Amino acid sequence: MRLSRAASWFLLAFGVWSWFIWVSFVRNLWKDGSGLAFDAAGDPTAYFWVHLLLAVASFLLGTAVGVIGLLGVRALRRESRTEAGA
């Protein structure tokens, strides 16, 4: 399957965006002082674990989507070099 240039760049940008957003979220989750992520004793709550699991899943999916986009961009560049050389 061939991806268009726009689709390749969109997928790559989405992968980068996903990492940026979720790294920021995990950083904020870790520093949470509201009592949602950590109880009074400082132990992680169910809220913390669920949101950490969501972040990890999003990291994995964002990475997969970004890699697909990167492969598409690289294939398009290789194709354009081959056409330019012919």
Backbone as a printed PyTorch tensor [residue, N CA C, xyz], in Angstrom:
tensor([[[  0.8350,  -1.1680,   0.0000],
         [  0.0000,   0.0000,   0.0000],
         [  0.8870,   1.2410,   0.0000]],

        [[  0.5370,   2.2030,  -0.8080],
         [  1.2650,   3.4670,  -0.8690],
         [  0.4790,   4.5450,  -0.1450]],

        [[  1.1950,   5.3380,   0.6090],
         [  0.5910,   6.4730,   1.2950],
         [  0.8940,   7.7400,   0.5120]],

        [[ -0.0490,   8.6430,   0.5110],
         [  0.2080,   9.9300,  -0.1300],
         [  1.1700,  10.7340,   0.7410]],

        [[  1.7160,  11.7690,   0.1580],
         [  2.6280,  12.6370,   0.9030],
         [  1.9090,  13.2540,   2.1130]],

        [[  0.6810,  13.7330,   1.8900],
         [ -0.0800,  14.3600,   2.9760],
         [ -0.3760,  13.3570,   4.0940]],

        [[ -0.7680,  12.1500,   3.7270],
         [ -1.0820,  11.1320,   4.7380],
         [  0.1740,  10.7480,   5.5180]],

        [[  1.2860,  10.6050,   4.8350],
         [  2.5390,  10.2460,   5.4990],
         [  2.9440,  11.3070,   6.5150]],

        [[  2.9050,  12.5610,   6.1000],
         [  3.2770,  13.6480,   7.0100],
         [  2.2860,  13.7800,   8.1650]],

        [[  1.0010,  13.5670,   7.8800],
         [ -0.0080,  13.6280,   8.9370],
         [  0.2460,  12.5540,   9.9860]],

        [[  0.5160,  11.3290,   9.5480],
         [  0.7650,  10.2370,  10.4940],
         [  2.0270,  10.4940,  11.3130]],

        [[  3.0580,  10.9980,  10.6610],
         [  4.2930,  11.3230,  11.3740],
         [  4.0420,  12.4300,  12.4030]],

        [[  3.3330,  13.4710,  11.9930],
         [  3.0230,  14.5770,  12.9150],
         [  2.1450,  14.0890,  14.0680]],

        [[  1.1970,  13.1970,  13.7790],
         [  0.3380,  12.6710,  14.8390],
         [  1.1530,  11.8840,  15.8610]],

        [[  2.1100,  11.0930,  15.3890],
         [  2.9650,  10.3320,  16.3100],
         [  3.7760,  11.2470,  17.2120]],

        [[  4.3400,  12.3030,  16.6450],
         [  5.1130,  13.2670,  17.4390],
         [  4.1940,  13.9860,  18.4150]],

        [[  3.0340,  14.4280,  17.9440],
         [  2.0620,  15.1230,  18.7930],
         [  1.6280,  14.2300,  19.9530]],

        [[  1.3780,  12.9660,  19.6700],
         [  0.9520,  12.0320,  20.7030],
         [  2.0030,  11.9290,  21.8020]],

        [[  3.2600,  11.8180,  21.4310],
         [  4.3190,  11.7450,  22.4290],
         [  4.3950,  13.0370,  23.2320]],

        [[  4.3120,  14.1700,  22.5690],
         [  4.3940,  15.4510,  23.2660],
         [  3.2730,  15.5870,  24.2950]],

        [[  2.0490,  15.2970,  23.8710],
         [  0.8890,  15.4440,  24.7500],
         [  0.9590,  14.4850,  25.9320]],

        [[  1.2560,  13.2250,  25.6630],
         [  1.2130,  12.2390,  26.7400],
         [  2.4100,  12.3370,  27.6830]],

        [[  3.5590,  12.7760,  27.1990],
         [  4.6920,  13.0100,  28.1060],
         [  4.3360,  14.1430,  29.0540]],

        [[  3.7240,  15.2000,  28.5170],
         [  3.2780,  16.3110,  29.3700],
         [  2.2480,  15.8260,  30.3910]],

        [[  1.3270,  14.9940,  29.9570],
         [  0.2960,  14.4870,  30.8570],
         [  0.9060,  13.6520,  31.9860]],

        [[  1.8170,  12.7530,  31.6530],
         [  2.4420,  11.9060,  32.6790],
         [  3.2450,  12.7570,  33.6550]],

        [[  3.9350,  13.7730,  33.1380],
         [  4.6780,  14.6780,  34.0120],
         [  3.7260,  15.3640,  35.0060]],

        [[  2.6010,  15.8320,  34.4940],
         [  1.6150,  16.4820,  35.3690],
         [  0.9700,  15.4890,  36.3280]],

        [[  0.7260,  14.2830,  35.8550],
         [  0.1490,  13.2440,  36.7080],
         [  1.0980,  12.9320,  37.8660]],

        [[  2.3850,  12.8490,  37.5510],
         [  3.3890,  12.5110,  38.5580],
         [  3.4860,  13.5970,  39.6370]],

        [[  3.2840,  14.8590,  39.2320],
         [  3.3930,  15.9790,  40.1690],
         [  2.0520,  16.3340,  40.8210]],

        [[  1.0170,  15.5460,  40.5780],
         [ -0.3280,  15.8710,  41.0530],
         [ -0.3560,  16.0630,  42.5710]],

        [[ -0.9100,  17.1870,  42.9800],
         [ -1.0280,  17.4640,  44.4000],
         [ -2.4800,  17.5420,  44.8590]],

        [[ -3.4000,  17.2110,  43.9620],
         [ -4.8220,  17.3470,  44.2800],
         [ -5.3700,  16.1770,  45.0870]],

        [[ -4.6280,  15.0980,  45.1630],
         [ -5.1160,  13.9220,  45.8700],
         [ -5.7510,  12.8820,  44.9650]],

        [[ -5.8260,  13.1720,  43.6720],
         [ -6.3930,  12.1900,  42.7460],
         [ -5.3970,  11.0710,  42.4320]],

        [[ -4.1630,  11.4320,  42.1250],
         [ -3.1750,  10.4420,  41.7020],
         [ -2.5080,   9.7370,  42.8800]],

        [[ -2.3680,  10.4440,  43.9880],
         [ -1.7000,   9.8690,  45.1610],
         [ -2.5470,  10.1430,  46.3980]],

        [[ -2.6410,   9.1520,  47.2680],
         [ -3.4210,   9.3410,  48.4960],
         [ -2.5870,  10.1010,  49.5320]],

        [[ -3.1350,  10.2590,  50.7140],
         [ -2.4690,  11.0400,  51.7580],
         [ -1.1280,  10.4360,  52.1710]],

        [[ -0.9920,   9.1140,  52.0420],
         [  0.2680,   8.4510,  52.3960],
         [  1.2990,   8.5330,  51.2740]],

        [[  0.8830,   9.0660,  50.1180],
         [  1.7980,   9.1750,  48.9890],
         [  1.7950,   7.9700,  48.0740]],

        [[  0.8590,   7.0470,  48.3040],
         [  0.7600,   5.8610,  47.4570],
         [ -0.1020,   6.1500,  46.2320]],

        [[  0.2470,   5.5390,  45.0790],
         [ -0.5520,   5.7540,  43.8650],
         [ -1.9760,   5.2150,  44.0350]],

        [[ -2.9340,   5.9270,  43.4820],
         [ -4.3380,   5.5150,  43.5310],
         [ -4.7150,   4.8060,  42.2340]],

        [[ -5.9410,   4.2890,  42.1960],
         [ -6.4410,   3.6510,  40.9750],
         [ -6.4600,   4.6550,  39.8220]],

        [[ -6.7790,   5.9090,  40.1050],
         [ -6.7700,   6.9750,  39.0940],
         [ -5.3910,   7.0600,  38.4380]],

        [[ -4.3470,   7.0280,  39.2540],
         [ -2.9760,   7.0810,  38.7400],
         [ -2.6960,   5.9080,  37.8090]],

        [[ -3.0070,   4.7000,  38.2510],
         [ -2.6880,   3.5070,  37.4630],
         [ -3.4720,   3.4600,  36.1540]],

        [[ -4.7330,   3.8350,  36.1930],
         [ -5.5450,   3.8320,  34.9640],
         [ -4.9840,   4.8420,  33.9590]],

        [[ -4.6540,   6.0240,  34.4380],
         [ -4.1650,   7.0560,  33.5280],
         [ -2.7440,   6.7640,  33.0580]],

        [[ -1.9660,   6.1170,  33.8840],
         [ -0.6370,   5.6960,  33.4410],
         [ -0.7590,   4.6260,  32.3460]],

        [[ -1.6940,   3.7030,  32.5190],
         [ -1.9390,   2.6790,  31.4960],
         [ -2.4140,   3.3190,  30.1880]],

        [[ -3.2950,   4.2990,  30.2830],
         [ -3.7380,   5.0220,  29.0790],
         [ -2.5590,   5.7060,  28.3880]],

        [[ -1.6860,   6.3060,  29.1680],
         [ -0.5250,   6.9870,  28.5960],
         [  0.4060,   6.0000,  27.9050]],

        [[  0.6630,   4.8660,  28.5340],
         [  1.5430,   3.8570,  27.9230],
         [  0.9410,   3.3390,  26.6160]],

        [[ -0.3630,   3.0550,  26.6240],
         [ -1.0310,   2.6080,  25.3960],
         [ -0.9350,   3.6780,  24.3130]],

        [[ -1.0930,   4.9330,  24.6940],
         [ -0.9990,   6.0260,  23.7230],
         [  0.4230,   6.1970,  23.2100]],

        [[  1.4270,   5.9800,  24.0710],
         [  2.8200,   6.0110,  23.6130],
         [  3.0450,   4.9470,  22.5430]],

        [[  2.5580,   3.7370,  22.8050],
         [  2.7500,   2.6400,  21.8640],
         [  2.0240,   2.8950,  20.5480]],

        [[  0.7770,   3.3350,  20.6280],
         [  0.0150,   3.6150,  19.4080],
         [  0.5950,   4.8120,  18.6580]],

        [[  0.9770,   5.8470,  19.3870],
         [  1.5860,   7.0180,  18.7460],
         [  2.8890,   6.6530,  18.0610]],

        [[  3.6640,   5.7850,  18.6880],
         [  4.9140,   5.3340,  18.0810],
         [  4.6360,   4.5470,  16.8020]],

        [[  3.6700,   3.6300,  16.8550],
         [  3.3390,   2.8280,  15.6690],
         [  2.8500,   3.7120,  14.5220]],

        [[  1.9690,   4.6500,  14.8290],
         [  1.4470,   5.5520,  13.8000],
         [  2.5750,   6.4240,  13.2470]],

        [[  3.4170,   6.9370,  14.1230],
         [  4.5500,   7.7550,  13.6780],
         [  5.5290,   6.9930,  12.8120]],

        [[  5.7930,   5.7450,  13.1530],
         [  6.7060,   4.9220,  12.3480],
         [  6.1090,   4.6670,  10.9650]],

        [[  4.8170,   4.4130,  10.8920],
         [  4.1620,   4.2260,   9.5860],
         [  4.3010,   5.4980,   8.7610]],

        [[  4.0750,   6.6440,   9.3810],
         [  4.2430,   7.9160,   8.6790],
         [  5.6760,   8.1310,   8.2290]],

        [[  6.6380,   7.8320,   9.0950],
         [  8.0520,   7.9890,   8.7540],
         [  8.4320,   7.0810,   7.5850]],

        [[  7.9690,   5.8460,   7.6120],
         [  8.2490,   4.9330,   6.5020],
         [  7.6470,   5.4510,   5.1930]],

        [[  6.4540,   6.0340,   5.2910],
         [  5.8240,   6.6050,   4.1030],
         [  6.6090,   7.7750,   3.5610]],

        [[  7.0760,   8.6690,   4.4250],
         [  7.8710,   9.8290,   4.0020],
         [  9.1790,   9.3630,   3.3730]],

        [[  9.8300,   8.4070,   4.0170],
         [ 11.1030,   7.9030,   3.4730],
         [ 10.9110,   7.2330,   2.1240]],

        [[  9.8230,   6.4820,   1.9660],
         [  9.5500,   5.8260,   0.6810],
         [  9.3000,   6.8620,  -0.4110]],

        [[  8.5780,   7.9130,  -0.0880],
         [  8.3220,   8.9680,  -1.0690],
         [  9.6160,   9.6730,  -1.4670]],

        [[ 10.4860,   9.9170,  -0.5160],
         [ 11.7770,  10.5570,  -0.8240],
         [ 12.6440,   9.6560,  -1.6920]],

        [[ 12.6620,   8.3590,  -1.3560],
         [ 13.4310,   7.4060,  -2.1600],
         [ 12.8900,   7.3480,  -3.5830]],

        [[ 11.5670,   7.3610,  -3.6890],
         [ 10.9190,   7.3130,  -4.9940],
         [ 11.2410,   8.5630,  -5.8070]],

        [[ 11.2210,   9.7330,  -5.1820],
         [ 11.5030,  10.9610,  -5.9120],
         [ 12.9720,  11.0250,  -6.3460]],

        [[ 13.8920,  10.4780,  -5.5270],
         [ 15.3040,  10.4230,  -5.9280],
         [ 15.5020,   9.4980,  -7.1140]],

        [[ 14.7760,   8.3770,  -7.0990],
         [ 14.8970,   7.4160,  -8.1990],
         [ 14.3750,   8.0330,  -9.4890]],

        [[ 13.2600,   8.7530,  -9.4150],
         [ 12.6980,   9.3960, -10.5980],
         [ 13.5990,  10.5160, -11.1050]],

        [[ 14.2370,  11.2370, -10.2020],
         [ 15.1250,  12.3300, -10.5880],
         [ 16.3860,  11.8010, -11.2660]],

        [[ 16.8350,  10.6350, -10.8440],
         [ 18.0410,  10.0480, -11.4110],
         [ 17.7960,   9.3700, -12.7500]],

        [[ 16.5560,   9.0540, -13.0640],
         [ 16.2500,   8.3310, -14.3090],
         [ 16.1190,   9.2480, -15.4920]]])
